[in-house]
Amino acid sequence: MTDDKDIQELLHRKARAIKNMGGPDKIEAQHSRGRLTARERILALLDPGSFVEFGALAHSERDEVADRTPGDGKITGLGTIMGRKVGVGADDVTVFHASSSYIGGKKVHRIEELCYKHGFPFIFLGECGGARLPDIMTSRGLPRFSVALDLVKRNRTVPMITAILGESFGGSSWYAAVSDFVVQMRGSCMAVSSPRVIEVATGERVDFEELGGVEVHAQVTGQLDVVAEDELDAFAQIRRWLSFMPQNAESVPARLAWDENFEVVDEKLPTLVPKRRNRGYDMRHLIPRLTDDGEFFELRPWYGPSLITALGRMGGRSVGFIASNPYFFAGSIDAAGCDKATHFTCLCEAFNIPLIFLQDVPGFFVGKDAERAGIITKILRWFQALALATVPKITLIIRKAYGMAFFSMAGTGCNNDFIYAWPGADISFMDPRVGVNVVHGKRIAAAADPDAERERILAESPDFDTAPWGAAGHFHVDDVIDPRSTRAVILRSLEYACGDRFPRPVSERPLLSWPLRL
């Protein structure tokens, strides 16, 4: 122990702020709910001994509550995850329910700036009670809260991650809305305002789960990427997602060691896809046959479920899969699926992850509900993202490839590097059995045996020949490949596509400034 009074004062003040936080009773209340405190969360997420805290001695700008606001409701600092530098911020609910305040916001913004300046990921752990009303109610208080503008101006120059670990209103919800990866814990809530504020303002009564629980955001809004069972699971999901990412937009994800076997033949792979076009199957059984370790990390699985967006590794590289899933709606894509694909395309473009498209798509949803969901605009926005993306893109037509969906899934002439088809591929504007009814409907209806007449027309008319040989003959696809060699073909293609001009300079990648969450 030192005799220096200044040092003693420093140690006393830091110990009091770090140990006591908002008070022992508040810490106990958090533990009694089965939840960690903000500092405990940060220490559980980061590599042991790596956390360097900033702003522990900060407090509210309002003198009358300075002694009751250690850290001013936010814990911030730097550390490492798997040896990689990261910035981190966390809501401290022991201090006025982690309500957003000027000094607390200033602390978080400081760490964000360091992350952007030096090029490493930023992580926010959210459990926020909303805005601190005494700080924001006045005409001099509100104008200083320009955090929202700072957030929406961010480009995807570094990965940004938010974990929702409790009741989160306002601040932490805004972070989630602009993050590249969002994990929400079961039993938590993410919303603009709390049920109490909503009841006072509108008279509506709603509970946390109905307002912004995981089921709402996993299935309806698409505001989260994965659901965590508890806090430690949330931290594991963050670490897993980060393992696929580079430090920033100017670097590429680390390439892991792998078995360099370009001649692999997978006899089981083609057996996973039914020959009959009207038979469904789960594409999630096929993707692991392509990845190095037989695993993949699916994002937003229950939002637009007929389209899969997932991260995996091929040849030691991080890759992104955008894949049809005929297990849901025969693979037809809805408005939610379009949004999901657009966001994922932007994510992979920002962080230099090649895209692999697996097509078995009968088209987009049509009808009144689809139009009211804005599917026209959503299709074209996805298509525009695809056109602007500069990362390598490899397309495989596995079975059905119909209509505009063929192009949105990186079909011919859609800025892809390679396009392949299996020999059972079916390429057309629409299902030939639908097309023949449109073109020859009267003739079929007048026949003694309409079903037999339909089959005869399909068999005899070249207008309904949808096999891939026509596309190959006119060189609309680079090759028709043996399905058993699919992994080998994609591996070779990645070697060429990820060449000396990849990644492109940040200045040549307009998608980095696109809307951050769709």
C-alpha positions as CSV (number, residue, x, y, z in Angstrom):
1,M,0.0,0.0,0.0
2,T,1.4,3.4,-1.0
3,D,1.6,6.4,1.4
4,D,0.9,8.8,-1.5
5,K,-2.4,10.5,-0.6
6,D,-3.2,11.3,-4.2
7,I,-2.7,7.7,-5.3
8,Q,-4.7,6.5,-2.3
9,E,-7.6,8.8,-3.3
10,L,-7.5,7.5,-6.8
11,L,-7.6,3.9,-5.7
12,H,-10.4,4.6,-3.2
13,R,-12.5,6.4,-5.8
14,K,-12.0,3.7,-8.5
15,A,-12.6,0.8,-6.0
16,R,-15.8,2.5,-4.8
17,A,-17.1,3.1,-8.4
18,I,-16.2,-0.4,-9.7
19,K,-17.2,-2.5,-6.7
20,N,-20.3,-0.6,-5.5
21,M,-21.7,0.4,-9.0
22,G,-25.2,1.8,-8.3
23,G,-25.2,0.2,-4.8
24,P,-25.0,-3.3,-3.3
25,D,-28.8,-3.6,-3.2
26,K,-29.0,-2.9,-6.9
27,I,-26.3,-5.4,-7.6
28,E,-28.2,-8.0,-5.5
29,A,-31.4,-7.2,-7.3
30,Q,-29.7,-7.9,-10.7
31,H,-28.3,-11.2,-9.4
32,S,-31.7,-12.2,-8.0
33,R,-33.1,-12.1,-11.5
34,G,-30.4,-14.5,-12.7
35,R,-28.6,-11.8,-14.6
36,L,-25.0,-10.5,-14.5
37,T,-24.0,-6.9,-13.9
38,A,-22.6,-4.9,-16.8
39,R,-19.0,-5.4,-15.7
40,E,-19.6,-9.1,-15.1
41,R,-21.0,-9.4,-18.7
42,I,-18.0,-7.7,-20.2
43,L,-15.6,-9.9,-18.3
44,A,-17.5,-13.0,-19.4
45,L,-17.4,-11.9,-23.0
46,L,-13.7,-10.8,-23.3
47,D,-10.5,-12.8,-23.0
48,P,-9.5,-13.1,-19.3
49,G,-7.5,-10.1,-18.0
50,S,-7.9,-8.1,-21.3
51,F,-10.5,-5.5,-20.2
52,V,-9.2,-1.9,-20.0
53,E,-12.0,0.3,-18.7
54,F,-12.4,4.0,-19.5
55,G,-14.7,6.4,-17.7
56,A,-15.1,4.5,-14.4
57,L,-14.9,7.8,-12.6
58,A,-17.4,9.6,-14.8
59,H,-20.8,10.5,-13.3
60,S,-23.9,12.5,-14.2
61,E,-23.5,16.1,-15.2
62,R,-26.2,16.9,-12.6
63,D,-24.4,17.6,-9.3
64,E,-27.3,16.6,-7.1
65,V,-27.0,12.9,-8.3
66,A,-23.3,12.8,-9.0
67,D,-22.6,10.5,-6.0
68,R,-25.4,8.1,-7.1
69,T,-24.3,7.7,-10.7
70,P,-20.9,6.0,-10.9
71,G,-20.0,5.5,-14.6
72,D,-23.3,7.3,-15.4
73,G,-25.0,4.0,-16.3
74,K,-22.6,2.9,-19.0
75,I,-19.5,0.7,-18.7
76,T,-17.0,1.1,-21.6
77,G,-13.5,0.1,-22.6
78,L,-11.3,-2.0,-24.8
79,G,-10.3,-5.7,-24.7
80,T,-9.7,-8.7,-26.8
81,I,-11.8,-11.7,-28.0
82,M,-9.8,-14.7,-29.2
83,G,-6.8,-12.3,-29.2
84,R,-8.6,-9.8,-31.4
85,K,-8.9,-6.2,-30.3
86,V,-12.5,-5.0,-29.7
87,G,-14.3,-2.0,-28.2
88,V,-17.2,-2.7,-25.8
89,G,-20.0,-0.8,-24.1
90,A,-22.6,-2.1,-21.7
91,D,-25.7,-0.7,-20.0
92,D,-25.4,-0.7,-16.2
93,V,-28.9,-1.2,-14.8
94,T,-27.7,-0.6,-11.2
95,V,-27.5,3.2,-12.1
96,F,-31.0,4.6,-12.8
97,H,-31.9,1.5,-14.9
98,A,-29.1,2.4,-17.3
99,S,-31.2,5.2,-18.6
100,S,-29.5,7.1,-21.4
101,S,-27.8,10.3,-20.3
102,Y,-25.4,12.9,-21.7
103,I,-22.2,11.7,-20.0
104,G,-23.1,8.0,-20.4
105,G,-23.7,8.6,-24.1
106,K,-20.4,10.5,-24.4
107,K,-18.5,7.5,-23.0
108,V,-20.0,5.0,-25.5
109,H,-19.4,7.4,-28.3
110,R,-15.8,7.7,-27.3
111,I,-15.2,4.0,-27.6
112,E,-17.1,3.9,-30.9
113,E,-14.8,6.6,-32.3
114,L,-11.7,4.6,-31.2
115,C,-13.1,1.5,-33.0
116,Y,-13.7,3.4,-36.2
117,K,-10.4,5.2,-36.1
118,H,-8.2,2.1,-35.4
119,G,-10.3,-0.5,-37.2
120,F,-11.7,-3.0,-34.8
121,P,-15.2,-4.3,-33.9
122,F,-17.6,-2.6,-31.5
123,I,-19.9,-4.5,-29.2
124,F,-22.7,-3.2,-27.1
125,L,-24.5,-5.2,-24.4
126,G,-27.9,-3.8,-23.9
127,E,-30.4,-3.5,-21.0
128,C,-31.6,0.1,-21.0
129,G,-34.5,1.7,-19.3
130,G,-34.9,4.4,-22.0
131,A,-33.9,8.1,-21.8
132,R,-33.2,9.7,-18.4
133,L,-36.0,12.2,-18.3
134,P,-34.5,14.9,-16.0
135,D,-31.6,15.1,-18.4
136,I,-33.5,15.2,-21.6
137,M,-36.8,17.0,-20.8
138,T,-35.5,20.6,-21.0
139,S,-35.0,22.7,-24.1
140,R,-31.3,22.7,-23.4
141,G,-31.1,19.0,-22.7
142,L,-32.8,17.4,-25.7
143,P,-30.8,19.1,-28.5
144,R,-27.5,17.6,-27.1
145,F,-28.8,14.1,-27.6
146,S,-27.7,13.7,-31.2
147,V,-26.7,10.0,-30.7
148,A,-29.3,8.8,-33.2
149,L,-27.8,10.9,-36.0
150,D,-24.3,9.7,-35.2
151,L,-25.5,6.1,-35.4
152,V,-27.3,6.2,-38.7
153,K,-24.4,8.0,-40.4
154,R,-22.1,5.0,-39.7
155,N,-20.8,3.0,-42.6
156,R,-19.9,-0.6,-42.2
157,T,-16.2,0.1,-41.9
158,V,-16.0,-2.1,-38.7
159,P,-18.3,-4.9,-37.5
160,M,-20.9,-3.7,-35.0
161,I,-22.7,-6.1,-32.6
162,T,-25.5,-5.7,-30.1
163,A,-26.7,-8.2,-27.5
164,I,-30.1,-7.5,-25.9
165,L,-29.9,-9.1,-22.4
166,G,-32.8,-7.5,-20.6
167,E,-35.6,-5.0,-21.0
168,S,-34.1,-2.6,-23.5
169,F,-35.9,0.6,-24.6
170,G,-34.5,3.5,-26.6
171,G,-30.7,3.6,-26.6
172,S,-29.8,-0.1,-26.8
173,S,-32.6,-0.7,-29.2
174,W,-31.2,2.0,-31.5
175,Y,-27.8,0.2,-31.4
176,A,-29.5,-3.0,-32.4
177,A,-31.3,-1.4,-35.3
178,V,-28.0,-0.4,-36.9
179,S,-25.8,-3.3,-35.9
180,D,-24.4,-5.9,-38.3
181,F,-25.2,-8.7,-35.8
182,V,-27.9,-8.8,-33.1
183,V,-28.4,-11.5,-30.6
184,Q,-31.4,-11.4,-28.1
185,M,-31.7,-13.4,-25.0
186,R,-35.0,-15.2,-24.2
187,G,-37.0,-13.3,-21.6
188,S,-35.7,-10.0,-22.7
189,C,-37.5,-7.2,-24.6
190,M,-36.4,-4.8,-27.3
191,A,-38.6,-1.9,-28.1
192,V,-38.8,1.9,-28.6
193,S,-40.7,2.5,-25.4
194,S,-41.5,0.5,-22.2
195,P,-45.0,-0.9,-21.5
196,R,-45.5,1.8,-18.8
197,V,-44.7,4.7,-21.2
198,I,-47.0,3.1,-23.9
199,E,-49.9,2.8,-21.4
200,V,-49.5,6.4,-20.2
201,A,-49.3,7.7,-23.8
202,T,-51.8,5.6,-25.6
203,G,-53.8,3.6,-23.0
204,E,-52.7,0.4,-24.6
205,R,-51.6,-2.4,-22.2
206,V,-49.0,-4.8,-23.4
207,D,-46.5,-7.1,-21.7
208,F,-42.8,-7.3,-22.4
209,E,-43.0,-10.5,-24.5
210,E,-45.8,-9.3,-26.7
211,L,-44.2,-5.9,-27.2
212,G,-40.6,-7.0,-28.1
213,G,-39.8,-10.5,-27.0
214,V,-37.7,-12.9,-29.1
215,E,-40.6,-14.4,-30.9
216,V,-41.7,-11.0,-32.2
217,H,-38.2,-10.1,-33.5
218,A,-37.3,-13.6,-34.7
219,Q,-40.4,-14.1,-36.8
220,V,-42.2,-10.8,-37.4
221,T,-39.7,-7.9,-37.5
222,G,-36.4,-9.6,-38.4
223,Q,-34.6,-7.3,-36.0
224,L,-32.5,-10.1,-34.5
225,D,-30.1,-12.6,-36.1
226,V,-30.0,-15.3,-33.5
227,V,-31.8,-16.1,-30.2
228,A,-29.7,-16.9,-27.1
229,E,-30.9,-19.1,-24.3
230,D,-29.0,-17.2,-21.6
231,E,-26.2,-14.6,-21.3
232,L,-23.3,-17.0,-21.7
233,D,-25.0,-18.4,-24.8
234,A,-25.3,-14.8,-26.2
235,F,-21.5,-14.3,-25.6
236,A,-20.8,-17.6,-27.4
237,Q,-22.9,-16.5,-30.4
238,I,-21.0,-13.2,-30.5
239,R,-17.7,-15.0,-30.5
240,R,-18.8,-17.4,-33.2
241,W,-20.1,-14.7,-35.5
242,L,-16.8,-12.7,-35.0
243,S,-14.8,-15.8,-36.0
244,F,-16.2,-15.4,-39.6
245,M,-15.5,-11.6,-39.7
246,P,-12.3,-9.6,-40.4
247,Q,-11.3,-6.8,-38.1
248,N,-12.6,-4.2,-40.5
249,A,-13.8,-3.5,-44.1
250,E,-10.2,-3.1,-45.4
251,S,-9.1,-6.6,-44.4
252,V,-10.3,-10.1,-45.1
253,P,-11.4,-12.8,-42.6
254,A,-8.6,-15.0,-41.4
255,R,-8.2,-18.1,-43.7
256,L,-8.0,-21.3,-41.5
257,A,-6.1,-24.4,-42.3
258,W,-8.0,-27.0,-44.3
259,D,-7.5,-30.3,-46.2
260,E,-6.6,-29.2,-49.8
261,N,-8.6,-31.9,-51.6
262,F,-10.0,-30.5,-54.8
263,E,-11.0,-33.9,-56.1
264,V,-13.5,-34.8,-53.4
265,V,-16.6,-36.7,-54.6
266,D,-19.7,-36.8,-52.5
267,E,-22.0,-39.6,-53.5
268,K,-24.7,-38.6,-51.0
269,L,-25.1,-35.0,-52.1
270,P,-27.3,-35.6,-55.1
271,T,-29.5,-38.0,-53.2
272,L,-30.6,-35.2,-50.8
273,V,-32.6,-33.4,-53.6
274,P,-35.7,-35.2,-54.9
275,K,-36.0,-35.6,-58.6
276,R,-39.7,-34.6,-58.6
277,R,-40.1,-30.8,-58.7
278,N,-43.1,-30.8,-56.4
279,R,-41.2,-32.6,-53.6
280,G,-39.9,-30.5,-50.8
281,Y,-36.6,-30.9,-48.9
282,D,-34.5,-29.0,-46.4
283,M,-31.6,-27.1,-47.9
284,R,-30.1,-27.0,-44.5
285,H,-29.1,-30.7,-45.0
286,L,-27.2,-29.9,-48.2
287,I,-25.1,-26.9,-47.1
288,P,-23.1,-28.9,-44.5
289,R,-22.0,-31.2,-47.4
290,L,-20.2,-28.2,-48.9
291,T,-18.5,-26.6,-45.9
292,D,-15.1,-27.6,-44.5
293,D,-16.3,-28.7,-41.1
294,G,-19.9,-29.8,-41.9
295,E,-21.3,-26.8,-40.1
296,F,-22.8,-23.4,-40.9
297,F,-24.1,-20.4,-38.9
298,E,-27.6,-19.4,-40.0
299,L,-28.8,-15.9,-39.4
300,R,-32.5,-14.9,-39.0
301,P,-33.7,-18.5,-39.6
302,W,-37.4,-17.8,-38.8
303,Y,-37.7,-14.6,-40.8
304,G,-38.4,-15.2,-44.4
305,P,-37.6,-18.9,-43.8
306,S,-37.9,-20.0,-47.5
307,L,-34.5,-18.2,-48.0
308,I,-31.4,-19.2,-46.0
309,T,-28.7,-16.7,-45.2
310,A,-25.8,-18.3,-43.4
311,L,-22.0,-18.1,-42.8
312,G,-19.7,-21.0,-43.3
313,R,-16.2,-22.0,-44.4
314,M,-15.0,-23.4,-47.7
315,G,-11.3,-23.9,-48.3
316,G,-10.6,-22.2,-45.0
317,R,-12.3,-19.0,-46.2
318,S,-15.4,-17.4,-44.7
319,V,-18.2,-17.6,-47.2
320,G,-21.8,-16.5,-47.2
321,F,-24.7,-18.7,-48.4
322,I,-27.9,-17.3,-49.9
323,A,-29.9,-20.4,-50.5
324,S,-33.5,-21.4,-51.4
325,N,-35.2,-23.6,-48.9
326,P,-38.0,-25.7,-50.5
327,Y,-38.9,-27.0,-47.0
328,F,-40.9,-23.7,-46.6
329,F,-43.4,-22.5,-49.2
330,A,-41.6,-24.7,-51.9
331,G,-38.8,-22.1,-51.8
332,S,-40.9,-19.1,-52.9
333,I,-39.5,-15.9,-51.6
334,D,-41.5,-13.3,-49.7
335,A,-40.9,-9.7,-48.8
336,A,-39.1,-10.6,-45.6
337,G,-36.8,-13.0,-47.5
338,C,-35.9,-10.1,-49.9
339,D,-35.0,-7.8,-47.0
340,K,-33.0,-10.6,-45.4
341,A,-31.0,-11.3,-48.6
342,T,-30.4,-7.6,-49.1
343,H,-29.0,-7.1,-45.6
344,F,-26.9,-10.2,-45.9
345,T,-25.5,-9.1,-49.3
346,C,-24.5,-5.8,-47.7
347,L,-22.9,-7.6,-44.8
348,C,-20.8,-9.9,-46.9
349,E,-19.8,-7.0,-49.2
350,A,-18.7,-4.9,-46.3
351,F,-16.5,-7.5,-44.7
352,N,-15.1,-9.2,-47.9
353,I,-16.9,-12.5,-47.7
354,P,-17.6,-14.3,-51.0
355,L,-21.3,-15.2,-51.7
356,I,-22.5,-18.6,-52.8
357,F,-26.0,-18.8,-54.2
358,L,-27.9,-22.1,-54.2
359,Q,-31.0,-21.9,-56.4
360,D,-34.1,-24.0,-56.1
361,V,-36.6,-21.2,-56.4
362,P,-40.1,-21.3,-58.0
363,G,-40.4,-17.5,-57.9
364,F,-41.6,-14.7,-55.5
365,F,-44.8,-14.6,-53.5
366,V,-47.6,-13.1,-55.5
367,G,-51.1,-11.8,-54.5
368,K,-52.7,-9.1,-52.4
369,D,-50.7,-9.7,-49.2
370,A,-47.4,-9.8,-51.1
371,E,-48.1,-6.5,-52.9
372,R,-49.1,-4.8,-49.7
373,A,-45.9,-5.9,-48.1
374,G,-44.1,-3.9,-50.8
375,I,-42.5,-6.8,-52.6
376,I,-42.0,-4.9,-55.9
377,T,-39.6,-2.4,-54.2
378,K,-38.0,-5.1,-52.0
379,I,-37.2,-7.3,-55.1
380,L,-35.5,-4.4,-56.9
381,R,-33.7,-3.3,-53.8
382,W,-32.2,-6.8,-53.4
383,F,-31.3,-6.8,-57.1
384,Q,-29.7,-3.4,-56.8
385,A,-27.6,-4.6,-53.9
386,L,-26.5,-7.6,-55.9
387,A,-25.5,-5.4,-58.8
388,L,-23.4,-3.1,-56.6
389,A,-21.7,-5.8,-54.6
390,T,-18.1,-6.4,-55.6
391,V,-17.3,-9.6,-53.6
392,P,-16.9,-12.9,-55.6
393,K,-20.3,-14.5,-56.4
394,I,-20.8,-18.1,-57.4
395,T,-24.2,-19.4,-58.4
396,L,-25.4,-23.0,-58.5
397,I,-28.8,-24.0,-60.0
398,I,-29.7,-27.1,-58.2
399,R,-33.3,-27.6,-59.3
400,K,-35.9,-24.9,-60.1
401,A,-34.8,-21.5,-61.3
402,Y,-37.9,-19.6,-62.4
403,G,-38.7,-16.0,-63.4
404,M,-37.3,-12.9,-61.8
405,A,-36.2,-14.9,-58.7
406,F,-33.6,-16.6,-61.0
407,F,-31.9,-13.2,-61.5
408,S,-32.2,-12.0,-57.9
409,M,-30.5,-15.2,-56.9
410,A,-27.5,-14.2,-59.0
411,G,-28.6,-15.7,-62.3
412,T,-27.0,-15.2,-65.7
413,G,-25.6,-11.7,-66.2
414,C,-26.1,-10.6,-62.6
415,N,-22.6,-9.6,-61.7
416,N,-21.6,-13.1,-60.7
417,D,-18.2,-14.7,-61.3
418,F,-19.3,-18.2,-62.0
419,I,-22.6,-19.9,-62.7
420,Y,-23.1,-23.6,-62.7
421,A,-26.1,-26.0,-63.0
422,W,-26.8,-29.5,-62.0
423,P,-28.0,-31.8,-64.8
424,G,-31.5,-31.9,-63.2
425,A,-31.8,-28.1,-63.2
426,D,-35.1,-26.7,-64.4
427,I,-34.8,-23.1,-65.9
428,S,-37.8,-21.2,-67.2
429,F,-39.9,-18.1,-66.7
430,M,-42.4,-20.3,-64.7
431,D,-43.2,-23.9,-64.0
432,P,-43.8,-25.5,-67.4
433,R,-47.1,-27.0,-66.1
434,V,-48.3,-23.6,-65.3
435,G,-47.0,-22.2,-68.5
436,V,-48.7,-24.8,-70.7
437,N,-52.0,-24.1,-69.0
438,V,-51.6,-20.4,-69.8
439,V,-50.6,-20.9,-73.5
440,H,-52.8,-23.9,-74.3
441,G,-55.5,-23.7,-71.7
442,K,-58.5,-23.9,-74.2
443,R,-57.0,-26.8,-76.1
444,I,-56.3,-28.7,-72.8
445,A,-59.8,-28.0,-71.5
446,A,-61.4,-29.2,-74.8
447,A,-59.5,-32.5,-74.8
448,A,-61.2,-35.8,-73.9
449,D,-58.4,-36.3,-71.4
450,P,-57.0,-32.9,-70.3
451,D,-54.2,-34.4,-68.2
452,A,-53.0,-36.6,-71.0
453,E,-53.2,-33.7,-73.4
454,R,-51.1,-31.5,-71.1
455,E,-48.4,-34.1,-70.7
456,R,-48.3,-34.6,-74.5
457,I,-47.8,-30.9,-75.2
458,L,-45.1,-30.7,-72.5
459,A,-43.3,-33.7,-74.1
460,E,-43.5,-32.6,-77.7
461,S,-43.2,-28.8,-77.6
462,P,-39.7,-27.2,-77.5
463,D,-41.3,-24.2,-75.9
464,F,-41.5,-26.0,-72.6
465,D,-38.0,-27.6,-72.6
466,T,-36.6,-26.4,-69.3
467,A,-33.6,-28.7,-69.0
468,P,-30.2,-27.0,-68.6
469,W,-28.9,-28.2,-72.0
470,G,-30.4,-25.3,-73.8
471,A,-28.8,-22.8,-71.3
472,A,-25.4,-24.7,-71.6
473,G,-25.7,-24.8,-75.4
474,H,-26.1,-21.0,-75.7
475,F,-23.4,-20.5,-73.0
476,H,-25.8,-18.9,-70.4
477,V,-24.1,-21.1,-67.7
478,D,-20.4,-21.7,-67.4
479,D,-20.9,-25.5,-67.0
480,V,-23.3,-28.3,-66.1
481,I,-21.5,-30.1,-63.3
482,D,-21.6,-33.5,-61.7
483,P,-23.5,-32.9,-58.5
484,R,-21.1,-35.3,-56.7
485,S,-18.3,-32.8,-57.4
486,T,-20.1,-29.7,-56.3
487,R,-17.8,-28.9,-53.4
488,A,-14.7,-29.4,-55.6
489,V,-16.0,-27.1,-58.3
490,I,-16.9,-24.3,-55.8
491,L,-13.5,-24.6,-54.1
492,R,-11.7,-24.2,-57.4
493,S,-13.9,-21.3,-58.3
494,L,-13.2,-19.5,-55.0
495,E,-9.4,-19.8,-55.7
496,Y,-9.8,-17.9,-58.9
497,A,-12.5,-15.4,-57.8
498,C,-10.6,-14.4,-54.7
499,G,-7.7,-13.1,-56.7
500,D,-5.3,-10.2,-56.6
501,R,-8.1,-7.5,-57.0
502,F,-10.1,-8.8,-54.0
503,P,-11.1,-7.0,-51.9
504,R,-11.8,-3.7,-53.7
505,P,-10.8,-0.5,-52.0
506,V,-13.4,0.9,-49.6
507,S,-14.0,3.9,-51.9
508,E,-15.2,1.5,-54.7
509,R,-17.8,-0.2,-52.5
510,P,-21.0,1.9,-52.3
511,L,-22.9,-0.8,-50.3
512,L,-21.0,0.1,-47.2
513,S,-23.2,3.2,-46.7
514,W,-26.5,1.4,-47.5
515,P,-29.3,1.2,-44.9
516,L,-27.8,-0.8,-42.1
517,R,-30.7,-3.1,-41.2
518,L,-33.6,-4.2,-43.4
